[in-house]
Amino acid sequence: MRGWFVVRIPIALVLGAALFCSSANAFESAFWVWQRNEPLSDPERAELSAQGVRTIYWQVGELENVGETWRWKARFALPRTGSGELRCVPVVRLESRERSPFATRSLEALLSALSPVTKGADELQIDYDAPDRLVGEYAGALKKIHALVPKLGITALPGWSRSAVWRVLEGSVDELLPMLYDFEPDPVIEGAAPLPLLDPEKLERSLAAWSQCQIAWRAGLPSFARVTLFDPSGKSRGHIREWSWDALGFNKSLGTLRPTGLGVTVFKASAATRVTNTPVKVDQLLAVRWPDRAGLARVIDQVKKTNARGLVFFRLPDSTAPSGWSLRQLGHLDATPRLVLRKAGTPAQLELVNESDADLEPRLSGAEGKGELDRGYALELDASAAVFRDAPEGDFWRVVGQGDPENAPRSVAVPLATRLTFWFSHLRARQSLRTGMIQLAPGANFDQIRYRVRNAPGDPVWKNIDE
């Protein structure tokens, strides 16, 4: 018996140590939160918890370097978190056009500005796009900053996968977070699509290089969407900050130049128009970019095969179009949309529900060249007779009526229609769209009406409306 215990005790210790190390180094997903003052909502916290997310990198401000001083250009509130909840790591963005931003007096001013942020914090992250010529000075400054906080991480440029950069940074930081997107500046796009935000083949090569990194690192991946305006020659004129999927997908003055590929859609303006508050001139180009869902899943699988400690999505999704994929979708990239039409709370309203954990992604172009019919989605209500009296669009972009839709389709007023089409651009996971109050002819009811969703995944078969 004594020999049995002599053998088993070391094995137990080894197994325990292995389990501890496995848990400590388990692959994690996290998010960056950028330019936000509102605390996390209860639904956000619940979804993050369900996905096992334990860390949020929260931007608390942006410091701008002017001469030998650093001053706050923007400040954002860091949420309070209790014991056992999400960790919110403060992130400070540094901006400088000075030639020596980390000279002695300038560095003293930077440390003074950062000191209140680090008080009581166990970790800090610095976001700074250091040019190659400044990496050495930056590493020296980071050693001074590290003295203010137990753990220091920094964002890293994709090209920092060179061992020479790592050797300079060793001893200055505890963790690197390479932002694996925007590898190159926007090219002139005349005759070609701009670069996608996420290119799996290009990232595979970059990840292979980062796998040699001796400093702990996490892969920063994009989940957002971006709209860039180009002049007719294809030269970038900057990004449009505020926009909506409806404003892009249903703008008749914007024609798609080619089918969407790797999350890239290019429009050309046939007439002067606007995208939300931004004017777009004739012949100007708009490039819409966001990570292709299958491509994102493929890259995540590639990251898991490296020595990365995890990944960080930029940025935590919110309700706006620029935030890209929904939070629920990012936790369920293998899911597919599932749409159901139900009677809503009032007997005269209908609700289109996405019951899946997957977003019905914006459809800005298709592969069939059908013009307007190849953009967006269409909820179609069909009746054997003209039973509709009124049908406001509600949450949908627009509603149109059709007469004789199968043989000689033509647009007609709602009271003359046998088919109503409610157009919409997208529908996120677990969300819904409601029609307005639909009025039917006396004696008619919704049991006489069938529906289908055109352009959605799967066959657009006619179905009965659910109770």
C-alpha positions as CSV (number, residue, x, y, z in Angstrom):
1,M,0.0,0.0,0.0
2,R,2.8,2.4,0.9
3,G,4.3,1.9,-2.6
4,W,0.9,2.7,-4.2
5,F,0.8,6.0,-2.4
6,V,4.4,6.8,-3.3
7,V,3.6,6.4,-7.0
8,R,0.2,8.1,-7.0
9,I,1.1,11.3,-5.1
10,P,3.7,12.5,-7.7
11,I,1.2,11.6,-10.5
12,A,-1.5,13.6,-8.8
13,L,0.8,16.5,-8.4
14,V,1.8,16.4,-12.1
15,L,-1.8,16.1,-13.2
16,G,-2.9,19.0,-11.0
17,A,-0.1,21.2,-12.3
18,A,-1.0,20.3,-15.9
19,L,-4.7,21.1,-15.3
20,F,-3.7,24.4,-13.6
21,C,-1.4,25.4,-16.5
22,S,-4.1,24.4,-19.1
23,S,-6.7,26.5,-17.3
24,A,-4.3,29.4,-16.9
25,N,-3.3,29.3,-20.6
26,A,-6.8,28.5,-22.0
27,F,-7.6,30.2,-25.3
28,E,-9.8,33.2,-24.6
29,S,-11.9,35.6,-26.6
30,A,-12.2,39.2,-25.6
31,F,-13.4,42.6,-27.0
32,W,-12.2,46.1,-27.3
33,V,-14.7,48.8,-26.3
34,W,-14.0,52.1,-28.1
35,Q,-15.3,55.6,-27.4
36,R,-18.1,54.6,-25.1
37,N,-19.3,56.1,-21.8
38,E,-22.3,53.9,-21.2
39,P,-21.8,50.9,-19.0
40,L,-22.5,47.4,-20.3
41,S,-26.2,46.6,-20.5
42,D,-27.6,43.5,-18.7
43,P,-28.2,41.7,-22.1
44,E,-24.6,42.4,-23.1
45,R,-23.3,41.1,-19.8
46,A,-25.4,38.0,-20.1
47,E,-24.2,37.2,-23.6
48,L,-20.6,37.9,-22.7
49,S,-20.9,35.5,-19.8
50,A,-22.6,32.9,-22.0
51,Q,-19.6,33.1,-24.4
52,G,-17.1,32.8,-21.5
53,V,-15.7,36.2,-22.1
54,R,-13.7,37.4,-19.0
55,T,-11.8,40.4,-20.3
56,I,-12.9,43.7,-21.9
57,Y,-10.3,46.2,-23.1
58,W,-12.0,49.5,-22.5
59,Q,-10.7,52.7,-24.0
60,V,-10.6,55.4,-21.2
61,G,-9.2,58.2,-23.3
62,E,-6.9,59.5,-26.0
63,L,-3.7,61.4,-25.1
64,E,-2.4,63.9,-27.7
65,N,1.3,64.9,-27.8
66,V,1.9,68.6,-28.5
67,G,5.5,69.7,-28.1
68,E,6.7,68.4,-24.7
69,T,3.2,67.9,-23.2
70,W,0.6,65.2,-23.4
71,R,-3.0,66.4,-23.0
72,W,-6.3,64.5,-22.9
73,K,-8.1,64.8,-26.3
74,A,-11.0,62.6,-25.2
75,R,-12.0,60.8,-22.0
76,F,-14.4,57.8,-21.4
77,A,-15.7,56.3,-18.2
78,L,-14.3,52.9,-17.1
79,P,-17.2,50.8,-15.8
80,R,-17.0,49.4,-12.3
81,T,-17.0,45.7,-12.0
82,G,-17.5,43.6,-9.0
83,S,-15.7,40.5,-7.8
84,G,-16.0,37.6,-10.2
85,E,-17.3,39.7,-13.0
86,L,-15.8,40.9,-16.3
87,R,-12.4,42.5,-16.0
88,C,-12.3,45.9,-17.7
89,V,-8.7,46.7,-18.6
90,P,-8.2,50.5,-19.2
91,V,-6.8,51.3,-22.7
92,V,-5.2,54.7,-23.5
93,R,-4.7,55.7,-27.1
94,L,-1.6,57.8,-27.8
95,E,-1.5,60.2,-30.8
96,S,1.7,62.1,-31.7
97,R,3.1,63.9,-34.8
98,E,6.2,65.1,-32.9
99,R,9.5,63.7,-34.0
100,S,10.6,62.7,-30.4
101,P,7.4,62.0,-28.4
102,F,9.3,60.2,-25.7
103,A,12.1,62.6,-25.0
104,T,12.8,63.2,-21.3
105,R,10.4,66.0,-20.6
106,S,7.7,64.7,-22.9
107,L,7.9,61.3,-21.2
108,E,7.6,62.9,-17.8
109,A,4.4,64.6,-18.9
110,L,3.1,61.3,-20.3
111,L,3.7,59.5,-17.0
112,S,2.0,62.2,-15.1
113,A,-1.1,62.0,-17.3
114,L,-1.2,58.2,-17.0
115,S,-0.7,58.1,-13.3
116,P,-4.4,58.7,-12.3
117,V,-5.5,56.0,-14.8
118,T,-3.2,53.4,-13.3
119,K,-4.1,54.1,-9.7
120,G,-5.6,50.9,-8.3
121,A,-5.5,49.2,-11.7
122,D,-3.7,45.8,-12.1
123,E,-3.4,46.1,-15.8
124,L,-3.1,48.8,-18.5
125,Q,-3.0,48.7,-22.3
126,I,-1.4,51.3,-24.5
127,D,-2.6,51.8,-28.1
128,Y,0.1,53.5,-30.2
129,D,1.1,53.0,-33.8
130,A,4.8,53.4,-33.4
131,P,6.8,53.8,-36.6
132,D,9.8,51.6,-37.0
133,R,12.2,54.4,-36.2
134,L,10.6,55.0,-32.8
135,V,10.2,51.4,-31.6
136,G,13.4,51.6,-29.5
137,E,12.4,54.9,-27.8
138,Y,8.9,53.5,-27.4
139,A,10.3,50.4,-25.6
140,G,12.2,52.6,-23.2
141,A,9.1,54.7,-22.5
142,L,7.1,51.5,-21.9
143,K,9.5,50.4,-19.2
144,K,8.8,53.6,-17.3
145,I,5.0,53.2,-17.8
146,H,5.3,49.6,-16.6
147,A,6.5,50.9,-13.3
148,L,3.1,52.4,-12.7
149,V,1.1,49.2,-13.1
150,P,1.7,45.4,-12.5
151,K,0.8,44.3,-16.0
152,L,1.3,46.2,-19.3
153,G,0.0,45.3,-22.7
154,I,0.2,47.1,-26.0
155,T,-1.4,46.9,-29.4
156,A,1.0,46.0,-32.2
157,L,1.1,46.6,-35.9
158,P,0.9,43.5,-38.1
159,G,4.4,44.1,-39.5
160,W,5.9,43.8,-36.0
161,S,6.1,40.1,-36.5
162,R,9.8,40.5,-37.2
163,S,12.0,39.1,-34.4
164,A,14.1,42.3,-34.3
165,V,11.1,44.2,-33.0
166,W,10.3,41.5,-30.4
167,R,13.8,41.6,-29.0
168,V,13.6,45.4,-28.6
169,L,10.2,45.1,-26.7
170,E,11.2,42.2,-24.5
171,G,11.3,43.3,-20.9
172,S,9.1,46.4,-21.6
173,V,5.7,44.7,-21.9
174,D,3.9,41.6,-20.8
175,E,1.6,41.2,-23.8
176,L,1.3,42.2,-27.4
177,L,-2.0,42.5,-29.2
178,P,-1.3,42.7,-33.0
179,M,-4.2,44.3,-34.9
180,L,-4.4,41.9,-37.8
181,Y,-6.2,44.2,-40.2
182,D,-5.4,47.3,-42.2
183,F,-2.1,45.8,-43.3
184,E,-1.8,48.3,-46.1
185,P,-3.2,51.8,-46.9
186,D,-6.2,52.0,-49.2
187,P,-5.0,51.5,-52.8
188,V,-6.3,53.3,-55.8
189,I,-9.2,51.0,-56.7
190,E,-9.9,51.9,-60.3
191,G,-10.7,48.6,-62.0
192,A,-10.2,46.5,-58.9
193,A,-11.8,46.0,-55.5
194,P,-10.1,47.5,-52.4
195,L,-8.4,45.2,-50.0
196,P,-10.8,43.2,-47.7
197,L,-10.6,43.8,-43.9
198,L,-9.9,40.2,-43.4
199,D,-8.1,38.0,-46.0
200,P,-7.6,34.4,-44.6
201,E,-4.7,33.6,-47.0
202,K,-2.8,36.7,-46.1
203,L,-3.5,36.3,-42.4
204,E,-2.3,32.7,-42.5
205,R,1.1,33.9,-43.5
206,S,1.1,36.6,-40.8
207,L,0.0,34.2,-38.1
208,A,2.8,31.8,-39.0
209,A,5.2,34.7,-38.4
210,W,3.6,35.7,-35.1
211,S,3.7,32.1,-33.9
212,Q,7.5,32.6,-33.4
213,C,6.9,35.5,-31.0
214,Q,8.4,34.9,-27.5
215,I,6.3,37.6,-25.9
216,A,2.7,36.5,-24.9
217,W,0.3,37.7,-27.5
218,R,-3.4,37.7,-28.6
219,A,-4.7,38.2,-32.1
220,G,-6.7,41.3,-32.8
221,L,-9.4,40.6,-35.4
222,P,-11.9,43.0,-37.0
223,S,-15.7,42.5,-36.5
224,F,-16.7,46.0,-37.6
225,A,-17.9,47.3,-40.9
226,R,-16.4,50.2,-42.8
227,V,-17.6,52.5,-45.6
228,T,-14.9,54.4,-47.6
229,L,-15.5,57.1,-50.1
230,F,-13.3,57.3,-53.3
231,D,-13.1,59.8,-56.0
232,P,-13.7,58.7,-59.6
233,S,-10.0,57.9,-60.1
234,G,-10.1,55.5,-57.2
235,K,-8.2,57.6,-54.6
236,S,-9.5,57.4,-51.0
237,R,-11.3,60.4,-49.6
238,G,-11.8,59.0,-46.1
239,H,-14.2,56.9,-44.2
240,I,-17.9,57.7,-43.6
241,R,-18.6,57.5,-39.9
242,E,-22.3,57.4,-39.7
243,W,-24.4,55.3,-42.1
244,S,-27.0,52.6,-42.2
245,W,-27.5,49.4,-44.2
246,D,-30.7,50.7,-45.6
247,A,-29.0,53.9,-46.8
248,L,-26.6,51.8,-48.8
249,G,-28.6,48.8,-50.0
250,F,-31.7,50.7,-51.1
251,N,-30.1,53.8,-52.6
252,K,-31.1,53.8,-56.3
253,S,-28.2,56.2,-57.2
254,L,-25.7,53.6,-56.0
255,G,-25.0,50.8,-58.4
256,T,-22.9,47.8,-57.5
257,L,-19.9,47.3,-59.8
258,R,-19.4,43.6,-59.0
259,P,-20.8,40.9,-56.6
260,T,-19.7,41.0,-53.0
261,G,-16.5,39.1,-52.4
262,L,-14.7,38.5,-49.1
263,G,-17.0,41.1,-47.5
264,V,-16.2,43.8,-50.0
265,T,-18.9,45.6,-52.1
266,V,-18.1,48.5,-54.4
267,F,-20.7,51.0,-55.5
268,K,-20.6,53.7,-58.1
269,A,-22.8,56.8,-57.9
270,S,-24.9,57.4,-61.1
271,A,-26.3,60.6,-59.6
272,A,-25.5,63.0,-56.8
273,T,-26.8,61.5,-53.6
274,R,-26.2,61.2,-49.8
275,V,-25.3,58.4,-47.5
276,T,-26.9,59.6,-44.2
277,N,-25.2,63.0,-43.8
278,T,-22.4,62.5,-46.3
279,P,-22.7,63.9,-49.9
280,V,-21.7,61.6,-52.7
281,K,-20.9,63.1,-56.1
282,V,-21.6,61.6,-59.5
283,D,-19.1,58.8,-60.4
284,Q,-17.6,58.7,-56.9
285,L,-17.1,55.2,-55.5
286,L,-18.1,53.7,-52.2
287,A,-16.4,50.6,-50.8
288,V,-18.2,48.7,-48.0
289,R,-16.0,46.3,-46.2
290,W,-16.6,44.0,-43.3
291,P,-15.2,40.5,-42.4
292,D,-16.8,37.7,-44.4
293,R,-18.4,35.3,-41.9
294,A,-16.8,32.1,-43.3
295,G,-13.5,33.9,-43.6
296,L,-13.7,35.0,-40.0
297,A,-14.4,31.5,-38.8
298,R,-11.5,30.2,-40.8
299,V,-9.1,32.8,-39.4
300,I,-10.2,32.0,-35.8
301,D,-9.4,28.3,-36.4
302,Q,-5.9,29.4,-37.7
303,V,-5.3,31.5,-34.6
304,K,-6.2,28.6,-32.4
305,K,-3.4,26.6,-34.0
306,T,-0.8,29.2,-33.0
307,N,0.7,29.9,-29.6
308,A,-1.6,32.9,-29.2
309,R,-3.3,33.1,-25.8
310,G,-6.5,34.2,-27.4
311,L,-8.1,36.7,-29.7
312,V,-9.7,40.2,-29.3
313,F,-12.4,41.5,-31.5
314,F,-12.5,45.1,-32.5
315,R,-15.0,46.2,-31.4
316,L,-17.7,45.2,-29.0
317,P,-20.8,45.3,-31.2
318,D,-23.7,47.7,-30.5
319,S,-26.9,48.5,-32.4
320,T,-25.2,50.6,-35.1
321,A,-24.3,49.3,-38.6
322,P,-20.6,50.3,-38.4
323,S,-20.2,47.8,-35.4
324,G,-20.7,45.0,-37.9
325,W,-21.6,41.5,-36.7
326,S,-23.8,41.2,-33.6
327,L,-22.4,40.0,-30.3
328,R,-24.4,36.8,-30.4
329,Q,-23.2,36.0,-34.0
330,L,-19.6,36.3,-33.0
331,G,-20.2,33.6,-30.4
332,H,-21.9,31.3,-32.9
333,L,-20.1,31.6,-36.2
334,D,-21.3,28.2,-37.3
335,A,-25.0,29.0,-36.9
336,T,-27.3,29.9,-39.8
337,P,-30.3,32.3,-39.9
338,R,-33.8,31.0,-39.4
339,L,-36.7,33.3,-40.1
340,V,-40.3,32.9,-39.0
341,L,-43.3,35.2,-39.4
342,R,-45.8,35.4,-36.5
343,K,-48.8,37.4,-35.5
344,A,-47.6,40.1,-33.2
345,G,-49.1,41.4,-29.9
346,T,-52.0,43.0,-31.7
347,P,-54.1,41.1,-34.2
348,A,-53.3,43.5,-37.0
349,Q,-49.5,43.3,-36.8
350,L,-47.0,40.7,-38.1
351,E,-43.5,40.1,-36.8
352,L,-40.6,38.7,-38.7
353,V,-38.3,37.0,-36.2
354,N,-34.8,35.7,-36.7
355,E,-34.9,32.7,-34.2
356,S,-31.2,31.8,-34.8
357,D,-27.9,32.8,-33.2
358,A,-26.8,33.9,-36.7
359,D,-27.3,37.3,-38.3
360,L,-29.1,37.5,-41.6
361,E,-26.3,39.6,-43.0
362,P,-26.8,42.7,-45.2
363,R,-27.3,41.9,-48.8
364,L,-25.7,44.7,-50.9
365,S,-25.3,42.7,-54.1
366,G,-25.9,39.3,-55.4
367,A,-24.4,37.0,-58.0
368,E,-27.4,36.9,-60.4
369,G,-27.4,40.5,-61.8
370,K,-31.1,41.2,-61.1
371,G,-30.5,44.8,-60.2
372,E,-32.8,46.0,-57.4
373,L,-34.2,42.6,-56.8
374,D,-30.7,41.3,-56.0
375,R,-30.2,43.7,-53.1
376,G,-31.8,43.4,-49.7
377,Y,-34.5,40.9,-48.7
378,A,-38.3,40.8,-49.4
379,L,-41.0,39.6,-47.0
380,E,-43.9,38.7,-49.4
381,L,-47.5,38.3,-48.2
382,D,-49.7,36.6,-50.8
383,A,-53.5,36.3,-51.0
384,S,-55.8,34.8,-53.6
385,A,-57.8,38.1,-53.8
386,A,-57.2,41.8,-53.0
387,V,-58.0,41.6,-49.3
388,F,-55.5,44.2,-48.1
389,R,-56.8,47.6,-47.2
390,D,-53.9,49.3,-45.5
391,A,-50.3,48.1,-44.7
392,P,-47.8,50.6,-43.2
393,E,-44.2,49.5,-43.4
394,G,-43.5,49.7,-39.7
395,D,-39.9,48.6,-39.0
396,F,-39.4,47.6,-42.6
397,W,-37.7,50.0,-45.2
398,R,-40.6,50.1,-47.6
399,V,-43.8,48.2,-48.6
400,V,-45.1,47.9,-52.1
401,G,-48.2,46.3,-53.5
402,Q,-48.4,44.1,-56.6
403,G,-51.2,43.0,-58.8
404,D,-51.1,39.7,-60.7
405,P,-47.6,39.0,-59.4
406,E,-47.1,35.6,-61.1
407,N,-48.3,36.5,-64.7
408,A,-47.9,40.2,-65.2
409,P,-46.5,41.8,-62.1
410,R,-47.1,45.5,-61.7
411,S,-47.0,48.0,-58.8
412,V,-50.5,48.9,-57.5
413,A,-52.0,50.7,-54.6
414,V,-52.3,48.5,-51.5
415,P,-56.2,48.1,-51.8
416,L,-55.7,46.6,-55.3
417,A,-52.8,44.3,-54.4
418,T,-52.9,40.5,-54.1
419,R,-49.2,40.6,-52.9
420,L,-47.5,42.9,-50.5
421,T,-43.7,43.1,-50.4
422,F,-41.9,44.4,-47.3
423,W,-38.3,45.2,-48.0
424,F,-35.5,45.1,-45.4
425,S,-31.7,45.1,-45.5
426,H,-30.7,42.7,-42.7
427,L,-31.9,41.1,-39.5
428,R,-29.6,40.3,-36.6
429,A,-29.7,37.2,-34.5
430,R,-32.7,37.0,-32.1
431,Q,-34.1,40.3,-33.4
432,S,-37.3,41.0,-35.2
433,L,-39.1,43.5,-37.5
434,R,-42.8,44.4,-37.2
435,T,-45.1,45.6,-39.8
436,G,-47.5,48.5,-39.1
437,M,-51.2,47.8,-38.4
438,I,-52.4,45.8,-41.4
439,Q,-56.1,46.2,-42.2
440,L,-57.9,43.5,-44.1
441,A,-61.2,43.5,-46.0
442,P,-64.3,42.6,-44.0
443,G,-64.5,38.8,-43.4
444,A,-60.8,38.3,-44.4
445,N,-58.2,37.0,-41.9
446,F,-54.5,36.1,-41.8
447,D,-55.3,32.4,-42.3
448,Q,-56.0,33.2,-45.9
449,I,-52.5,34.7,-46.4
450,R,-49.2,32.9,-47.0
451,Y,-45.6,34.3,-46.9
452,R,-42.1,33.7,-48.0
453,V,-38.8,35.6,-47.6
454,R,-37.0,36.2,-50.9
455,N,-33.1,36.2,-51.1
456,A,-32.8,34.6,-47.6
457,P,-30.8,31.4,-47.3
458,G,-32.7,28.3,-48.4
459,D,-35.6,27.9,-50.8
460,P,-38.1,30.7,-50.7
461,V,-41.1,28.4,-50.1
462,W,-44.5,29.7,-49.2
463,K,-45.5,29.1,-45.6
464,N,-48.4,29.8,-43.3
465,I,-48.1,32.5,-40.7
466,D,-47.4,31.2,-37.2
467,E,-49.7,32.0,-34.2
